[in-house]
Amino acid sequence: MKFWAEVTRLSDIYRFTNKEEDLINVMEYMERYIGVSAKNAKHRSELYKLCIPYEDFISSFDLAVWEALETYAGQEKVEHTFKNIVLFRMNLAEKVCGDYTKAIHVIALTKMVFLMTLHVGTS
């Protein structure tokens, strides 16, 4: 069976049962996909000279898949497929992870410049 067809089948089961074991089944089935997506996201971030750990992407993507499942299960009438929801949320999670890292770099650089200014003033 193709990957997205099986993911859709598993997510449909979770949508109707709302049982924790069905949620775990979807997450476990998508584990390899999340890993490959995190690896690709890390490589894309390196193109922009950002050093974002692989684990940050894994964490963000796990959360995105869980949120997508909850959104999909909460639909009374299926307006969007699970695939569309999860891909949108994973794309957003990748960007948020990059923005957070950029913000941390800016804060660190600002602190460094401030400390250098204090040091120059005391000489």
N, C-alpha and C positions, 0 to 999 in steps of 0.2 A: 504494500500500500504506500502511496506517496506521502511524503512528510506532512504537508499541510492538510491533506485529507484526514490523516490520523489525528493531527492536532485538533482539527475541527470536530472530529468525532468525540475525542476526549473532552474537549471544552463544552460540547453540547451535553454530554453526560453530567458534567459539573453544573451546568446551567440549570438542569432539571432536578438534580439531587441536592446540590449545595452541601455535599459531604466533604469533610476534610481529606479523606483518602482519595477522592476524585480530583481534588485540587493538587494533591501530591503527585498523582499520576501524570497530570498535565505538566507540572514543573519538572518532574524527572524526565519525561519524554523530550522536553525542550532543552534540557541541560546541555547537550552537545551543541545545539544551535546557538544557545546563549554564549557558550565558550568561544565558538568560532566568531560570532558577532563581536565579542569583547576583544578578541585578538585583532580583528580588522579595525575596530574603533581605535585601539591603541596605535596601530600603524598610521591611521589617518591623523591622529593627534600629533604624532612625531613629525609629520609633514609641516605642521605649524610650529614646530620647535617647542611643543609642550611635552612635559614628562608626566603623563598620567598613568598611575599603576593599573595593570591589567585587572587587579582585584576591585578597583573602584568601578570599572565598567561592569564587571560581573555583578556586583552589588546593585548598581543602578538598573541593570537589565533584569535582574531577578525581581526587583520591586516593580518595574514597568510591566512585566508579564503578569504578576499578581494583580496589579491595578487593572490591567486589561481584562483579566478573567472576571474580576468583580464588576467591571463595567458591562461586560458581555452578559454575565449572569443576571444583572439588574435590569436588562432591557425587557420590557413587557412584550414588545413586538420587535423582532430582529430587524433593526435598521442598518446595522453595519456588521460585516462578518468579523469573526474573531481575528482572522489574519490581518484585516485592515486596522483594527483597533490596536493589536499588539505591535505591528510594524510602526504605526504612528507614535505610540508611546515609547518604543525603543529608540526611535530617531530623536525624539524629544529628550529622552534620558541621556543620550550621548552628548547632545548639545549642552544640557545643563551641567553635566560632568565637566565639560571643557570650560564653560563659563565660570564654574566654581574654582577650577584650578587657575584660570587667568586672574580671578579676583584675589586669590591667595598670593600669587606672584606679585601683583600690584601692591598689596598690603606689605609684603616682605620688602619690596624695593623701596617703598615709602619710608618704612622704618629705618632701613639701611641709610638712606639719604639723610633722614632726620638725625640719626646718630652721628653720621659723618659731619654734619653741620655743627652739632654740639662739640664734637672733638676738635674741629678746626677753630671754633670760637675760644676754646680754652688754651690753645697753644700760644 
